[in-house]
Amino acid sequence: MNIDKYNAEDFSATYSPEDNKLRIYTEVRIDSEDWSALKSSGWKWAPVQKLFVAYWSLDNEDFCLALAGDIMPEGLTMVERAEAKADRLLLLAQKRSDQCHGYQLAANDLMQRIGNNQPILSGHHSERKAKKTEKQIERAIDNAHNTADAVGYWVWRAKGVIGHADHKNNTRTISNRIKTLSKDLRDQQRAINDAAHSLNVIDIVKNKMKPESKTTYTYNLCGQYETRNLDLNNKIESGEITEDQALEKLREIYTARINSKRRARIINHILNRLAYEQGQLAIVPLYDGALTPAVLQTFLRAHGADKPKAELKNEAWTVTSSVCLPLHLSSSCDLELDDQEWRELMQSVGYEVPAKRAPSAKAAIPILNFKTDQPVTWQGGYRARELDQVELTKEQYKGIGNDHKSTILSKCKTFRIRIGFVKMGVDKYGRADYDYKAVFLTDSKVHEMPETAKPGQIALI
């Protein structure tokens, strides 16, 4: 769109955080070419309100600033806008109701006009007029039915507009928007974290690796998806650039990603929206529970920190990460605060420590580690299986995938034991042979065999 041919005084731009939309008010007629450009950018024309509207984006925000010179807060709230639209729809419903009443009166008048006359005589000069009147009656009745349906439609639309506004301001809906915004914030921060990790790898490859390893890692770095279009590997092979020059080119790309002003504006917009949405809810209370490494690490991960580690040092909690922490929390790779400062920081960004889940009934039943010579009966699927017991260390049991190990409940429902999909050797074809076994951990605490686990009693389901 050619902005230069329009005057900024003829336009005014607003932004509403309620629906995350930009609006441009104007009385100036936009020509067809510029209107096509606006539609391709996501703008829509609202003829009744005489404005253009689009969801917020950096490009749309820049367009509003260039066209109107400034962006002001939207004067109407979502509820006020919904009420105005509902009034317009109800006005349409009233018009259709009046039309329906008029058609009904017309039909009644026509029926009364022919009701007192004699029957239609075939071939009489009045036959044509009588049939014409019958058609007028049928048409009036059809129009009355159609306008009555339209009344119901516009009333339904008006109720929907108000219901939609109420839904948008519902506490649960606001909480869901906060979750979505938090995810968007983590996604933006993850791109910065990945770029920082890539810079660390580039430093290691360039300065600490032997030539043969350096070549392999440089090839892998240059072949990553986000840098594949630069064709750096082919340029290295053709001698157009050296490996060090390719690494420097990658360093420039990742540094630019970290320092991107565009991404910084997006993150700032997300943070502002989070602050607004959290302001719609009750104030997050100051966390009064015990601070633990898990609490702090979960809080920082929720805001995009990359694998933070928290530890208590000299009555202060220090959190460190291999890359810089999110800028709205810290400008370095570590952050040290005392208990009260951490609680105030979590409250200031609207973070509420999730409540601990109540343990399930199964989790409350103890896992016993005892040795037995008898097979364990396990109701696996539709048939019972007898599992022999094998001895493993904690490390070996940990190496079994989570999908291939579990605990099963005894028939008496007073204890559980571990089972796992254990490698037993190789078959005659040289392939690894796995089977489910009951597991006894040799380097874990040994429990007494319960009475119900004595011979003939173990039957796990």
C-alpha positions as CSV (number, residue, x, y, z in Angstrom):
1,M,0.0,0.0,0.0
2,N,1.3,3.4,-0.9
3,I,1.0,5.4,2.3
4,D,2.5,8.6,1.0
5,K,-0.7,9.6,-0.9
6,Y,-2.7,9.7,2.3
7,N,-2.6,12.2,5.1
8,A,-2.0,11.0,8.7
9,E,-4.7,13.4,10.0
10,D,-7.3,11.3,8.1
11,F,-6.5,8.2,10.1
12,S,-6.4,7.1,13.7
13,A,-5.2,3.8,15.0
14,T,-6.0,2.0,18.2
15,Y,-5.1,-1.3,19.9
16,S,-7.2,-3.4,22.3
17,P,-5.5,-6.0,24.5
18,E,-8.8,-7.7,25.1
19,D,-9.0,-9.2,21.7
20,N,-5.4,-8.4,20.6
21,K,-6.6,-6.4,17.6
22,L,-5.5,-3.2,15.8
23,R,-8.2,-0.9,14.4
24,I,-7.8,2.0,11.9
25,Y,-10.6,4.6,11.8
26,T,-11.0,6.7,8.7
27,E,-13.5,8.6,6.6
28,V,-11.2,8.4,3.5
29,R,-12.1,6.1,0.7
30,I,-9.3,3.6,0.0
31,D,-8.8,2.8,-3.7
32,S,-9.1,-0.8,-5.0
33,E,-5.4,-1.5,-5.3
34,D,-4.6,-0.4,-1.7
35,W,-7.7,-2.3,-0.5
36,S,-6.4,-5.5,-2.1
37,A,-3.0,-4.9,-0.3
38,L,-4.8,-4.5,3.0
39,K,-6.8,-7.7,2.6
40,S,-3.7,-9.7,1.7
41,S,-2.2,-8.4,5.0
42,G,-5.2,-9.7,7.1
43,W,-7.1,-6.5,7.4
44,K,-10.9,-6.5,7.2
45,W,-13.4,-3.7,6.7
46,A,-16.2,-3.2,9.2
47,P,-18.7,-1.0,7.3
48,V,-21.1,-0.2,10.2
49,Q,-18.2,0.9,12.5
50,K,-16.3,2.4,9.5
51,L,-13.0,1.0,10.5
52,F,-10.3,-1.5,9.4
53,V,-9.5,-4.3,11.8
54,A,-6.7,-7.0,12.0
55,Y,-5.0,-9.1,14.7
56,W,-1.8,-7.7,16.1
57,S,1.5,-8.4,14.4
58,L,4.7,-6.6,14.0
59,D,4.0,-5.7,10.3
60,N,0.4,-4.5,11.2
61,E,1.7,-2.5,14.1
62,D,4.4,-0.9,11.8
63,F,1.7,-0.2,9.2
64,C,-0.5,1.6,11.7
65,L,2.4,3.7,13.0
66,A,3.4,4.7,9.4
67,L,-0.2,5.5,8.4
68,A,-1.6,7.2,11.5
69,G,1.6,8.2,13.3
70,D,0.6,6.8,16.6
71,I,-1.4,4.0,18.2
72,M,-3.9,4.9,21.0
73,P,-5.7,2.6,23.4
74,E,-9.1,1.4,22.1
75,G,-11.9,3.5,23.6
76,L,-14.6,0.8,23.6
77,T,-14.3,-2.4,25.6
78,M,-15.2,-5.8,24.2
79,V,-18.5,-5.8,26.2
80,E,-19.5,-2.3,25.0
81,R,-18.7,-3.3,21.4
82,A,-20.7,-6.5,21.8
83,E,-23.7,-4.6,23.3
84,A,-23.6,-2.1,20.4
85,K,-23.6,-4.9,17.9
86,A,-26.4,-6.7,19.7
87,D,-28.5,-3.5,19.6
88,R,-28.0,-3.4,15.8
89,L,-29.0,-7.0,15.4
90,L,-32.1,-6.5,17.6
91,L,-33.0,-3.5,15.6
92,L,-32.9,-5.7,12.5
93,A,-35.0,-8.3,14.3
94,Q,-37.6,-5.6,15.1
95,K,-37.7,-4.5,11.5
96,R,-38.3,-8.1,10.4
97,S,-41.0,-8.4,13.1
98,D,-42.8,-5.3,11.8
99,Q,-42.6,-6.7,8.2
100,C,-44.0,-10.0,9.4
101,H,-46.9,-8.2,11.1
102,G,-47.5,-6.3,7.9
103,Y,-47.6,-9.4,5.7
104,Q,-50.0,-11.0,8.2
105,L,-52.4,-8.0,8.0
106,A,-52.2,-8.0,4.2
107,A,-53.0,-11.8,4.1
108,N,-56.0,-11.3,6.5
109,D,-57.3,-8.4,4.5
110,L,-57.2,-10.3,1.3
111,M,-58.9,-13.3,2.8
112,Q,-61.7,-11.2,4.2
113,R,-62.1,-9.5,0.8
114,I,-62.9,-12.8,-0.9
115,G,-64.5,-14.5,2.1
116,N,-67.9,-13.0,1.7
117,N,-68.1,-13.4,-2.1
118,Q,-69.7,-16.3,-4.0
119,P,-67.5,-19.2,-5.1
120,I,-65.4,-18.9,-8.2
121,L,-67.4,-19.6,-11.3
122,S,-65.5,-21.3,-14.0
123,G,-65.5,-19.2,-17.2
124,H,-66.9,-16.2,-15.3
125,H,-65.2,-12.8,-15.9
126,S,-64.3,-12.7,-12.1
127,E,-62.3,-16.0,-12.2
128,R,-59.1,-14.3,-13.2
129,K,-59.3,-11.7,-10.5
130,A,-60.1,-14.3,-7.8
131,K,-57.1,-16.5,-8.7
132,K,-54.9,-13.5,-8.7
133,T,-56.1,-12.7,-5.2
134,E,-55.4,-16.3,-4.0
135,K,-51.8,-16.0,-5.3
136,Q,-51.4,-12.7,-3.4
137,I,-52.6,-14.4,-0.2
138,E,-50.2,-17.3,-0.6
139,R,-47.3,-14.8,-1.3
140,A,-48.2,-12.7,1.8
141,I,-48.3,-15.9,4.0
142,D,-44.9,-17.1,2.6
143,N,-43.4,-13.7,3.3
144,A,-44.8,-13.7,6.8
145,H,-43.2,-17.1,7.5
146,N,-39.8,-16.0,6.1
147,T,-39.7,-12.7,8.0
148,A,-40.7,-14.6,11.2
149,D,-37.8,-17.0,10.7
150,A,-35.5,-13.9,10.1
151,V,-36.7,-12.5,13.5
152,G,-35.5,-15.6,15.3
153,Y,-32.2,-15.6,13.4
154,W,-31.3,-12.0,14.3
155,V,-32.3,-12.5,17.9
156,W,-30.1,-15.7,18.0
157,R,-27.2,-13.7,16.5
158,A,-27.7,-11.0,19.2
159,K,-27.6,-13.5,22.0
160,G,-24.5,-15.1,20.4
161,V,-22.6,-11.8,20.4
162,I,-23.3,-11.2,24.1
163,G,-22.5,-14.8,24.9
164,H,-19.2,-14.6,23.0
165,A,-18.2,-11.5,24.9
166,D,-19.1,-13.1,28.2
167,H,-17.1,-16.2,27.3
168,K,-14.0,-14.1,26.4
169,N,-14.1,-12.5,29.9
170,N,-14.7,-15.8,31.6
171,T,-12.1,-16.6,34.3
172,R,-11.3,-20.0,32.7
173,T,-10.9,-18.5,29.2
174,I,-8.5,-15.9,30.6
175,S,-6.5,-18.6,32.3
176,N,-6.3,-20.5,29.0
177,R,-5.1,-17.4,27.2
178,I,-2.4,-17.0,29.9
179,K,-1.3,-20.6,29.3
180,T,-1.1,-19.9,25.5
181,L,0.8,-16.7,26.0
182,S,3.2,-18.5,28.3
183,K,3.8,-21.1,25.7
184,D,4.4,-18.4,23.0
185,L,6.9,-16.8,25.4
186,R,8.8,-20.1,25.8
187,D,8.9,-20.6,22.1
188,Q,10.4,-17.2,21.5
189,Q,12.9,-17.7,24.3
190,R,13.8,-21.2,23.0
191,A,14.9,-19.8,19.7
192,I,17.3,-17.5,21.6
193,N,18.5,-20.4,23.8
194,D,19.2,-22.6,20.8
195,A,21.2,-19.8,19.1
196,A,23.2,-19.4,22.3
197,H,23.9,-23.1,22.4
198,S,25.0,-23.0,18.7
199,L,27.4,-20.2,19.5
200,N,29.0,-22.3,22.3
201,V,29.4,-25.2,19.9
202,I,30.9,-23.0,17.3
203,D,33.5,-21.8,19.8
204,I,34.4,-25.4,20.8
205,V,34.6,-26.5,17.1
206,K,36.8,-23.6,16.1
207,N,39.2,-23.4,19.0
208,K,39.3,-26.8,20.7
209,M,38.8,-29.5,18.1
210,K,41.3,-31.4,16.1
211,P,41.2,-30.8,12.3
212,E,39.5,-34.1,11.4
213,S,36.8,-33.6,14.0
214,K,36.5,-29.9,13.2
215,T,35.6,-30.8,9.6
216,T,32.9,-33.2,10.6
217,Y,31.3,-30.8,13.1
218,T,31.5,-27.9,10.7
219,Y,29.7,-30.0,8.0
220,N,26.9,-30.8,10.5
221,L,26.6,-27.2,11.7
222,C,26.4,-25.9,8.1
223,G,23.8,-28.5,7.2
224,Q,21.3,-27.6,9.8
225,Y,17.8,-26.8,8.6
226,E,17.9,-23.0,9.4
227,T,21.2,-22.5,7.6
228,R,20.8,-25.1,4.8
229,N,19.7,-22.4,2.2
230,L,23.1,-20.7,2.5
231,D,24.8,-23.7,0.9
232,L,27.9,-23.3,3.0
233,N,29.0,-27.0,2.7
234,N,29.2,-26.7,-1.1
235,K,31.0,-23.4,-0.9
236,I,33.6,-25.0,1.4
237,E,34.1,-28.0,-0.9
238,S,34.5,-25.7,-3.9
239,G,37.1,-23.6,-2.1
240,E,35.0,-20.5,-2.2
241,I,35.2,-20.1,1.6
242,T,37.2,-21.8,4.4
243,E,35.8,-23.7,7.3
244,D,36.6,-20.8,9.6
245,Q,34.8,-18.4,7.4
246,A,31.7,-20.7,7.3
247,L,31.8,-20.8,11.1
248,E,32.1,-17.0,11.3
249,K,29.1,-16.7,9.0
250,L,27.1,-19.0,11.3
251,R,28.2,-17.0,14.3
252,E,26.8,-13.8,12.6
253,I,23.5,-15.5,12.0
254,Y,23.1,-16.8,15.5
255,T,24.3,-13.6,17.1
256,A,21.7,-11.7,15.0
257,R,19.0,-14.1,16.2
258,I,19.9,-13.4,19.8
259,N,20.0,-9.6,19.3
260,S,17.0,-9.5,17.0
261,K,15.0,-6.3,17.7
262,R,12.1,-7.9,16.0
263,R,12.0,-10.8,18.4
264,A,12.6,-8.5,21.3
265,R,9.5,-6.5,20.3
266,I,7.4,-9.7,20.0
267,I,8.6,-10.9,23.5
268,N,7.8,-7.4,24.9
269,H,4.3,-7.6,23.4
270,I,3.7,-11.1,24.9
271,L,4.9,-9.8,28.3
272,N,2.5,-6.8,28.1
273,R,-0.4,-9.1,27.2
274,L,0.5,-11.5,30.0
275,A,0.5,-8.6,32.5
276,Y,-2.9,-7.4,31.1
277,E,-4.5,-10.9,31.3
278,Q,-3.1,-11.5,34.7
279,G,-4.5,-8.2,35.8
280,Q,-8.0,-9.4,34.8
281,L,-7.7,-12.2,37.4
282,A,-7.3,-12.0,41.2
283,I,-3.8,-10.9,42.3
284,V,-1.5,-13.8,42.6
285,P,-0.8,-14.4,46.3
286,L,2.7,-14.3,47.6
287,Y,4.0,-17.9,47.7
288,D,4.2,-18.9,51.4
289,G,5.4,-22.5,50.9
290,A,9.0,-23.8,51.2
291,L,11.3,-22.8,48.4
292,T,13.0,-25.8,46.8
293,P,15.2,-26.2,43.8
294,A,12.3,-27.9,42.0
295,V,10.0,-24.9,42.7
296,L,12.5,-22.3,41.3
297,Q,13.5,-24.5,38.3
298,T,9.9,-25.0,37.3
299,F,9.2,-21.3,37.6
300,L,12.2,-20.4,35.4
301,R,11.4,-23.1,32.8
302,A,7.8,-21.8,32.6
303,H,9.3,-18.4,31.4
304,G,11.7,-20.0,28.9
305,A,14.9,-20.6,30.8
306,D,17.1,-23.4,29.4
307,K,17.7,-26.2,32.0
308,P,18.2,-23.9,35.0
309,K,19.9,-25.3,38.1
310,A,19.0,-23.9,41.5
311,E,21.0,-24.3,44.7
312,L,21.0,-22.7,48.2
313,K,24.2,-20.8,49.0
314,N,24.7,-18.6,52.1
315,E,21.0,-18.2,52.7
316,A,20.4,-17.1,49.1
317,W,19.2,-19.1,46.1
318,T,21.4,-19.0,43.0
319,V,20.0,-20.2,39.7
320,T,22.4,-20.8,36.8
321,S,22.0,-21.8,33.2
322,S,24.4,-22.6,30.4
323,V,22.9,-19.7,28.4
324,C,21.5,-16.4,29.4
325,L,18.3,-16.4,31.4
326,P,15.2,-14.6,29.9
327,L,15.8,-10.9,29.8
328,H,12.7,-10.0,31.7
329,L,14.2,-12.0,34.6
330,S,17.9,-11.5,34.3
331,S,20.5,-10.2,31.9
332,S,23.1,-12.9,32.6
333,C,23.4,-16.6,33.0
334,D,22.8,-16.6,36.7
335,L,20.5,-15.0,39.2
336,E,20.9,-14.8,43.0
337,L,18.1,-13.7,45.3
338,D,17.1,-14.4,48.8
339,D,13.8,-16.2,49.7
340,Q,11.7,-13.0,49.9
341,E,13.0,-11.6,46.6
342,W,12.3,-14.9,44.8
343,R,8.7,-14.9,46.2
344,E,8.2,-11.3,45.1
345,L,9.6,-12.0,41.6
346,M,7.2,-14.9,41.1
347,Q,4.3,-12.7,42.2
348,S,5.4,-9.8,40.0
349,V,5.2,-11.9,36.9
350,G,2.0,-13.5,37.9
351,Y,3.4,-17.0,38.5
352,E,1.5,-19.2,40.9
353,V,3.3,-22.3,42.1
354,P,1.2,-25.3,41.1
355,A,-0.4,-27.3,43.9
356,K,1.0,-30.7,44.5
357,R,-1.1,-33.5,43.0
358,A,-2.6,-35.8,45.5
359,P,-1.0,-39.2,45.2
360,S,-3.1,-41.9,43.4
361,A,-4.4,-44.9,45.4
362,K,-1.8,-47.1,43.6
363,A,1.1,-44.7,44.4
364,A,0.2,-44.9,48.1
365,I,0.8,-48.7,48.1
366,P,4.5,-49.5,48.9
367,I,6.9,-51.1,46.4
368,L,8.6,-54.0,48.1
369,N,12.0,-55.3,47.0
370,F,12.3,-59.0,48.2
371,K,13.8,-62.1,46.6
372,T,11.7,-65.1,45.8
373,D,12.4,-68.4,44.0
374,Q,8.9,-68.9,42.9
375,P,7.5,-67.4,39.6
376,V,5.2,-64.4,39.9
377,T,1.8,-64.7,38.3
378,W,0.9,-61.6,36.2
379,Q,-2.4,-61.0,34.5
380,G,-1.0,-59.4,31.4
381,G,-3.7,-58.6,28.9
382,Y,-6.3,-61.4,28.5
383,R,-4.2,-64.2,30.0
384,A,-2.1,-64.9,33.0
385,R,1.7,-65.2,32.7
386,E,4.3,-66.5,35.1
387,L,7.3,-64.2,35.4
388,D,10.6,-65.4,36.8
389,Q,12.6,-63.0,38.9
390,V,15.9,-61.5,37.7
391,E,18.5,-59.6,39.7
392,L,19.4,-56.1,38.4
393,T,21.2,-53.0,39.7
394,K,19.4,-49.7,40.0
395,E,21.4,-48.4,37.0
396,Q,20.4,-51.4,34.9
397,Y,16.7,-51.0,35.8
398,K,16.9,-47.3,35.1
399,G,18.2,-48.1,31.6
400,I,14.9,-49.9,30.7
401,G,12.6,-47.6,28.8
402,N,9.7,-46.2,30.7
403,D,7.3,-47.9,28.3
404,H,8.8,-51.3,29.2
405,K,8.8,-51.2,33.0
406,S,6.2,-50.8,35.6
407,T,5.0,-51.9,39.0
408,I,2.2,-54.3,39.5
409,L,-0.2,-54.7,42.3
410,S,-0.4,-57.9,44.4
411,K,-3.7,-59.8,44.6
412,C,-4.0,-58.8,48.3
413,K,-3.5,-55.2,47.2
414,T,-1.1,-54.5,50.0
415,F,2.2,-54.1,48.1
416,R,3.7,-53.7,44.6
417,I,6.7,-55.2,42.9
418,R,8.7,-54.1,39.9
419,I,8.6,-55.8,36.5
420,G,10.6,-55.0,33.3
421,F,11.2,-56.0,29.7
422,V,14.7,-57.4,30.3
423,K,17.3,-58.5,27.7
424,M,17.9,-62.2,28.3
425,G,20.5,-62.8,25.6
426,V,20.3,-63.6,21.9
427,D,18.2,-66.1,20.0
428,K,19.4,-68.6,17.5
429,Y,19.3,-66.0,14.8
430,G,21.6,-63.6,16.7
431,R,18.8,-61.2,17.6
432,A,18.4,-59.7,21.1
433,D,15.9,-61.8,23.2
434,Y,13.7,-59.8,25.5
435,D,11.1,-60.9,28.0
436,Y,9.1,-59.5,30.9
437,K,10.6,-60.5,34.3
438,A,10.0,-59.7,37.9
439,V,12.9,-57.5,39.1
440,F,14.9,-57.7,42.4
441,L,17.3,-54.7,42.8
442,T,20.6,-55.9,44.3
443,D,21.8,-52.5,45.5
444,S,18.5,-51.3,47.0
445,K,17.0,-51.8,50.4
446,V,15.8,-55.4,50.8
447,H,12.4,-56.0,52.4
448,E,10.9,-58.9,54.3
449,M,8.7,-61.1,52.2
450,P,5.1,-60.4,53.3
451,E,2.9,-63.3,54.5
452,T,0.7,-63.0,51.4
453,A,3.8,-63.5,49.2
454,K,4.6,-66.9,50.6
455,P,4.5,-69.9,48.2
456,G,1.1,-70.1,46.5
457,Q,0.0,-66.6,47.6
458,I,1.7,-64.3,45.0
459,A,-0.8,-63.5,42.3
460,L,-0.4,-60.1,40.8
461,I,-3.1,-58.4,38.7
